[in-house]
């Protein structure tokens, strides 16, 4: 049974191996990994619940069902990630994949003027592309987080981070993304990703992040 289960994983991963367009590396997609694990679990359950004479058939049936469930969310997020990467090439926005979550990191220097929560006019096209993809893939929740550097008072930075997150939400809603899917928070300077002792570090900390989370996980 173990041999059969690992064979299913191998088949799933080989069948769904893709080429990363940015590195040229051959790798298994998240959908393939989920399908492989789901297939194994389904095979084990199917074999365990079948009669002795029907264990092979039960394993195959369970593997098929488990593979479909395991690959569904991963495949959906794979497609969304691919369209976001295509839309955001050369935009300055970072796209990061963390399991079934997609994170978009928007540096403050390309999204807002210093000290302002008004979206820069030259960033509209980028947000238009994000909004188009999010409206299409409507089975994800969107968390928008605003962040600042440590320059200025804590109260001012907190309000600025909240206002920037709200500005991005309003713009995405204006582009067809349902407001009920979007939740905003401002964190001020409390979650730095670089040192505030340098200009480059402060620039990295002034950012808005979008976290895309599957609703049907």
N, C-alpha and C positions, 0 to 999 in steps of 0.2 A: 504493500500500500504506500509506504514511504517513497519507494522508487517511482511509483506512478505519479504521486503528488509532485515530486521534483521535476519529473518529465513535463508535467503541465506548466510549471513555472517557466521552464526553458523554452517551451514552444511559444508561450505567451510573449516572453521578452524578445525572442528572435523575430517573431512576426511583427512586433510593434517597434522595432528598432528604427530610429530616425537619425537624420544628420542635423546637428545644431548649425543653423545658418551663420552664426557669429564665430564659432570656433572650428567648424568642419569636423567636430568630433562625433563619432557614432555613439549613440546612447539610447537607452530605453526611455520612453516617455513616461510621465507620471501615470497616465492611463494604463500603460502596459504593466507597470509595477502593481497597480491596484487590481488589475484583472488577474494577474498571476497569483497574488495572495488570495483574492476572492475565490479563484478556481480551486486552490489547494483546500481552503476551508470548506468549500462546497463539496469537494470530493470526499473529504473525511466525514462530514456529516451525512452525506448521501450513502456512503458505504456503511456507516455505523447504524443507520436507521433501516437499511434494507435487510431482507432475509439473507441467509448464508449463500444461497444459490444465485441471488440477484445483486450481490455486492458490487460486481464490476459495472453493471448497468446503473446501479444507484450512484456509484462514484462519478460516472460520466455525466449523469443528469445533474447531480449536485455541482459538479465542476462548471458546467455550462451556465447554470443559474448564478453561481457565485462569481464567475468571471464577468458576467454582464453587470452585476451590482457593483463589483469592485472597480470596474473600468469606467462606469458611467460618469461619476463626478470628476475623476481625473481627466477624462477625455474632454468634458465640457470646459474645464479650466485650461487645458492645453490649447484648445481652439481660441479661447478668449485671450490667453497670453500671446499667442502667435499674432493675432490681429492688433493687439496693443503694441507689440514690438514693431510691427510693420508701420503702424501709424505714428509712432514716436521716434523713429530713427532720426538721429541728428537734431533732436529737439532739446536735448539737455536733461530730459526726464529719465531717471533710472527705473528700469523694470526688474523687479526681483521676485523670484518664485520661491516660496517656502511651503513645501508640501502642497496642499490644495488651496493655499492662500497666495494671492498676487499682491505685491506692494509696489506702488508708484511713488517715487521720491522726487518732488519738484523743488529745486533750489530756489530760495527767495530772490536771488539776483535775476532770475528769468521770469518770475511770476508777479512780483510786486516792487514798486519803488520803495526806497528806504523809508521806514516809518509809516508806510501807507498800507491800507487794506484794499485799495482799488487795484484790480487786476490790470497788468500792463497790456496795452493795446496789441503789442506784437506777440502776446501769448494766447490771444483768442483762438487762433487757428489750431494751436496745440490742444487746448481744452475742447475745441469743437471735435477733434478726432477722438479724444477720450470719451466725450459724451456720446458720440455715435456708437462706439463699441459697447459702452455700458447700457445704452438703450436697447441694443440688440441682444446682449446677454443679460436678460432681466432676472435671472435666477441667482443673482449674487447680491449680498448686502454690501454697502459701501460705508466704510468708516473714514472720515476725514479728520486729520489731526494737524493743528497748527503749532509751530515751534518757533522760538526766537533765540537769539544769542543772549548773553548776560548784560549787555550794555543797556543802561537805563534802569528805571525802577522796576521792581517785580510786578507791581500793580499795572503799570503801563504795558509791560511785555505780555502779561496775562490777557489783558483786553485785546491787544494787537493780535495775539495768536488765535483768539476766539473769532475775532472779526475776519481774519484771513480765511479760516476754515469755513465760516459762514458765506463768505464771498464766493468761494469755489463751489459750495453747495448750490447757491442761488444760480450760478452760471450753468451748472450741469442740469439743474431742473429746467432752466430755460431752453435747454437743448434736448428735452424729452425724457430725461431720467426721472423716474417717480421719486418724489420727495420722501415718501415713506420708507424707501430703501436706504436713505442716507442719514447717518448719524455723525454729528460733529463734536469735537472737543478741542480745547486750547490748553497747551501745557506750558506756555511761557518758555523760560530757559531751563526747565527742570529735567529735560531728557536730551542732553547734548550728545551728538555723535562724533564730536571733535573737540579739541581744546579751544576755549574762549580766549586764550592768551595770544592767539595769532589772528591776523585778518582772514587768512584762508579758513581757519577753524570756525571763526564767527560766521563767515559766509556759508559754510556747510551746515551750521546749526540753524540758520534762518531758512526754514523750509516748510513745505506742506506735504504731508504723506497721505496717500489714499491706500486703504487696505480693502481688498476685494475678497469676500468670504462667501463660499457657496451656501445657499439657503437650504438645499436638500442633501445635506451631508449625512 
